[in-house]
Amino acid sequence: MTRLLMLTRAARAVEVLPALDLLTHEVRVAQPRAALVPAHPDVEAVLLDATAALADARTVARDVSTLCPQVPVLAVLTEGALTAVGPEWSLADVVLASAGPAEVDARIRLLRVPGAGPGPAPDDRPLTAGGLEVDAAGYRARVDGRSLNLTFREFELLKHLVQSPGRVFTREQLLQEVWGYDYFGGTRTVDVHVRRLRAKLGADHEQLIVTVRNVGYRFAPRGDAGETAAGSPT
């Protein structure tokens, strides 16, 4: 069972996502305001009603990712609204309001935050390299002691790269392993998130994420820049 917070103007969560009525997750309902999320510190994910007022939903999604980057946001959409969703929403995933209980349950399981249990798993120990520290258990990242304000997906991407220094990941691999095999977007999403990560790392550390021409990306500890790095086009 996952603790969920549905941000919606509807009175009940099942009015937005009927499949929830057949699942056992704990679902609370609050008005669609990002400022209300910290009042529920034990929730594991946010369900965002984006079946109407898409511009407002996008603003709420971005605000939640900024205010509570450790909490993934799953947007509930109509099929016609899928074309309006992009990386700028800072979503962990999307689901159609008409989705069946099996699909909804699978998407919610994929949203579970690693390290949210009573203690960090062995591979969730802080990872350090080149002045960068990634704390998977605490969902925090720092560079030279400076905290990085990362969205949920930016953190997941950075952690995934740092866990395998030197390994080259294709864009398709990163989409499958970080976003999930059923993600609707294309590989350009990876490029956008890499650019954002480099910008947040800053000029002194952006070279930690190296572009391998015509292939993808790899994490290179300081002094191992190798191929094309941050200054070259993705």
C-alpha positions in Angstrom: 0.0 0.0 0.0 1.3 3.4 -1.0 0.4 6.7 0.7 -0.9 9.1 -2.0 -2.0 12.7 -2.0 -4.4 13.6 -4.7 -4.4 17.3 -5.6 -7.8 18.1 -7.1 -10.9 20.2 -6.8 -13.0 17.1 -6.9 -14.5 15.9 -3.6 -13.2 12.3 -4.0 -10.1 10.9 -5.7 -12.1 8.2 -7.6 -14.0 11.0 -9.4 -10.7 11.8 -11.1 -9.1 8.3 -11.3 -11.9 5.7 -11.0 -9.5 2.7 -10.8 -8.4 3.8 -7.4 -11.7 2.5 -6.0 -10.5 -1.0 -6.8 -7.0 -0.6 -5.2 -5.9 -0.6 -1.6 -3.7 2.5 -1.6 -4.2 5.2 1.1 -5.4 8.3 -0.8 -5.9 11.7 0.7 -7.4 14.6 -1.2 -6.3 18.3 -1.1 -6.8 21.4 -3.2 -4.4 21.7 -6.1 -1.9 23.9 -4.4 1.8 22.9 -4.0 2.0 24.6 -0.6 -0.3 21.9 0.8 2.1 19.0 0.1 4.5 19.6 3.0 1.5 19.3 5.4 1.6 15.6 4.5 5.2 14.7 5.1 4.5 10.9 5.0 3.0 10.7 1.5 5.1 8.8 -1.0 3.7 10.3 -4.2 1.4 13.0 -5.4 -1.4 12.4 -7.9 -2.2 15.6 -9.8 -5.6 16.1 -11.4 -4.7 17.5 -14.9 -7.9 16.4 -16.6 -8.9 20.1 -16.9 -7.1 23.5 -16.6 -3.8 22.2 -18.0 -2.0 25.5 -17.5 -2.8 25.5 -13.8 -1.9 21.8 -13.5 1.5 22.5 -15.1 2.2 25.3 -12.6 1.2 23.1 -9.7 3.4 20.2 -10.9 6.4 22.5 -11.3 5.9 24.0 -7.9 5.6 20.6 -6.2 8.9 19.5 -7.8 10.6 22.6 -6.6 9.1 22.6 -3.1 9.3 18.8 -2.5 11.7 17.4 -5.0 11.7 14.0 -3.2 8.0 13.5 -3.9 7.3 12.2 -7.4 4.2 13.6 -9.2 1.9 11.4 -11.3 -0.4 13.5 -13.5 -3.8 12.2 -14.3 -4.8 13.2 -17.8 -7.4 12.7 -20.6 -6.0 11.2 -23.7 -6.4 14.4 -25.6 -4.2 16.3 -23.2 -1.1 14.0 -23.7 0.2 16.2 -26.4 0.3 19.2 -24.0 2.7 17.5 -21.5 6.4 17.9 -21.7 9.6 17.9 -19.6 8.8 21.4 -18.3 6.1 19.8 -16.2 8.7 18.0 -14.1 6.5 14.9 -13.8 7.6 11.5 -12.7 5.0 9.9 -14.9 1.5 10.3 -16.4 -1.6 8.1 -16.4 -4.9 8.3 -18.3 -8.0 8.9 -16.2 -9.5 5.9 -18.0 -6.7 3.5 -17.1 -7.6 0.2 -15.5 -6.6 -0.8 -11.9 -3.7 -3.0 -13.1 -2.0 -0.1 -15.0 -2.6 2.4 -12.3 -1.2 0.1 -9.7 1.9 -0.6 -11.8 2.5 3.1 -12.3 2.2 3.8 -8.6 4.6 1.0 -7.8 7.1 2.5 -10.1 6.8 5.8 -8.4 7.9 4.4 -5.0 10.9 6.4 -3.7 14.0 4.3 -3.2 15.3 4.5 0.3 11.9 5.4 1.8 11.9 2.4 4.2 13.2 2.3 7.7 16.9 2.3 6.7 19.0 2.9 3.6 19.8 -0.1 1.4 23.4 -1.0 0.9 23.5 0.7 -2.5 21.9 3.8 -1.1 24.9 5.0 0.7 26.1 8.4 -0.3 28.1 8.4 -3.5 31.0 10.9 -3.9 33.1 11.8 -6.9 34.7 15.0 -8.2 33.2 17.2 -5.4 29.8 15.7 -6.0 27.8 13.9 -3.3 24.6 12.0 -4.1 22.7 10.7 -1.0 20.1 8.3 -2.4 18.6 7.5 1.0 18.0 11.2 1.8 17.3 12.2 -1.7 19.9 15.0 -1.6 22.7 16.0 -3.9 25.5 18.5 -3.2 28.5 19.8 -5.1 31.4 21.2 -3.1 29.0 21.4 -0.2 26.3 23.4 -2.2 22.9 21.8 -2.3 21.4 21.1 -5.7 17.7 21.9 -6.1 16.9 18.9 -8.3 13.5 17.6 -9.5 12.6 14.0 -8.8 13.6 12.9 -12.3 16.8 15.0 -12.4 17.9 13.4 -9.2 17.1 9.9 -10.5 19.0 10.5 -13.7 22.1 11.9 -11.8 22.0 9.0 -9.3 21.8 6.5 -12.1 24.8 7.9 -13.9 26.9 8.3 -10.7 26.2 4.7 -9.7 28.0 3.5 -12.8 31.0 5.8 -13.4 32.5 5.4 -16.8 29.7 3.3 -18.2 28.1 4.7 -21.4 24.3 4.8 -21.4 22.4 5.2 -24.6 19.4 7.6 -24.5 17.1 4.6 -25.0 18.7 2.8 -22.0 18.3 5.9 -19.8 14.6 6.3 -20.8 13.9 2.7 -19.9 16.0 2.5 -16.7 15.2 6.0 -15.3 11.8 6.9 -16.8 10.4 3.4 -17.2 9.7 1.2 -20.2 6.2 2.7 -20.7 7.2 6.3 -20.7 5.4 8.2 -23.5 8.1 10.7 -24.4 11.1 10.4 -26.7 14.8 10.4 -26.2 15.0 14.2 -26.5 13.7 14.2 -22.9 17.0 12.8 -21.8 18.9 15.6 -23.5 16.8 18.2 -21.9 17.3 16.7 -18.4 21.1 16.5 -19.0 21.3 20.1 -19.9 19.4 21.0 -16.7 21.6 18.9 -14.6 24.8 20.5 -16.1 23.4 24.0 -15.5 22.7 23.1 -11.9 26.1 21.5 -11.4 27.7 24.7 -12.6 30.6 25.5 -14.9 33.2 23.9 -12.6 31.4 20.6 -12.5 29.3 20.3 -15.7 32.0 18.2 -17.3 31.1 15.3 -14.9 28.4 14.4 -17.3 30.1 13.5 -20.6 28.4 13.3 -24.0 29.6 10.3 -26.1 28.9 11.3 -29.7 26.1 9.4 -31.4 25.7 7.2 -28.4 24.6 8.8 -25.1 26.1 9.9 -21.8 28.4 8.7 -19.1 29.5 10.0 -15.7 33.2 10.9 -15.6 34.9 11.6 -12.2 37.2 14.6 -12.3 40.1 14.1 -14.6 38.3 11.6 -16.8 36.5 13.9 -19.2 37.3 11.8 -22.3 35.0 12.5 -25.3 32.7 15.4 -25.9 31.6 17.1 -22.6 29.2 19.8 -21.6 30.2 22.5 -24.0 29.3 20.4 -27.1 25.8 19.9 -28.4 23.8 17.0 -27.2 
